[in-house]
């Protein structure tokens, strides 16, 4: 009897399909309603990975690697710009570095898929997969100081599970994305049960947005966010540096405001070597106009025989001592060289910085206003906006109540890519998690003011030179996520994995 059934796709074809689906998953994050669009694409990925239940561990591993590689190659390609266009690294070496980073990140995705191999398929499989994903994403945020960029959570700002963030944070959003995508796959087996799970989860998540944990405090702040739009390739050009100094100083002193903020390292020179009188002149302007000012400078650490530089936010307030915040979570291979990798940097002549770390418990910046409440702002510098758990811990343990978030960034390293939009979504997620408005001062964009719900209140066009003038309302209060951090979702994930494996052994 002739067999007219279609042949199963070969493993190599399946891996190519998974790679393509991974790139589609990353591309969807950049679209309006991207968090919604990612869920059916992820469901297709689960279908591709699970269609051969007898697949070996090696095949399951390669399947996870394939879609993870496609996801991160597209999502992180902008690193090539910083290595080649700005850093001058050879194109082949730059491509190799991006590929290796994407492969390293894909290893985490592949590991998160292991429950599909080690367990029998039942109603617990989706929950175990989501739990595994949460734990692996948490590890991705801590291994080698962490690189949790391009997680599913930040896309959920434009998805169904954003209202969960103030309760349980971005990792909880990740859990729901993975589980609901798996339940979509189960509709063909039990349309009623899976349909109820999907609909009820989305409805309950949306209803969670009705709760508020914060309230306005005092009068709105007048703000000025300065966007210089200086090319990173000119950072060692003396004339360009002089022009940059002049622009920012003139822009600061042109008009008062409650808070004036420059981007990260707007003054790209060690603080002690800045032009004589520059900081003093800005301090006099602060005293005269009652303006609070944050400058991005290169600081110098104290307490060591060897001078170490820091990525610093320097705060000037009317008639008060100078404030400083030194970046504590540095970028691996960008701001510090991990132990054991100096040989790589030396061999390939990679242009890199090696900054000192600031303390984790640095106080917030106090914005002083005559006759009005003092507003306290938690500072993050660029990459630190990725780590929601660290920010929540800082706010929870702060000796002063935090009313506002401020991020100072320079993404000129990454040119005209999706990196600024990706970091904007991270800032929006941080506002959701903490319930606090945020100010983003960047060199090339996206300079913006965000409300406590993460929505954009005002912004400047990218790659333009200008000043964003608007008002921002500070808030007081604490969200559950700030209070308990990632502990609930990590505990739940560990419990579900343990119960799942115990049940598998009994079957």
Secondary structure, 3 states (H helix, E strand, C coil): CCCCCCCCCCHHHHHHHHHHHHHHHHHHCCCCCHHHHHHHHHHHHHHHHHCCCCCCHHHHHHHHHHHHHHHHHHHCCCHHHHHHHHCCCCHHHHHHHHHHHHHHHHHHHHHHCCHHHHCCCCCCHHHHHHHHHHHHHHHHCCHHHCCCCCCHHHHHHHCCCHHHHHHHHHHHHHHHHHHHHHHHHHHHCCHHHHHHHHHHHHHHHHHHCCCCCEEECCCCEEEEEEECCCCHHHCCCHHHHHHHHHHHHHHHHCCCCCEEECCCCCEEEEHHHCCCCHHHHHHHHHHHHCCEEEEEEEEECCCCCCCCEEEEEEEECCCCCCEEEECCCCCECCCECCCCCHHHHHHHCCCCCCCCCCCCCCCCEEECCCCCCCEEEEEEEHHHHHCHHHHHHHHHHCCCCCCEEEEEECCHHHCCCCHHHHHHHHHHHHHHHHCCCEEEEECCCCCEEECCCCCEEEECCCCCCEEEEEEECCEEECCHHHHHCCHHHHHHHHHHHHHHHHHHHHC
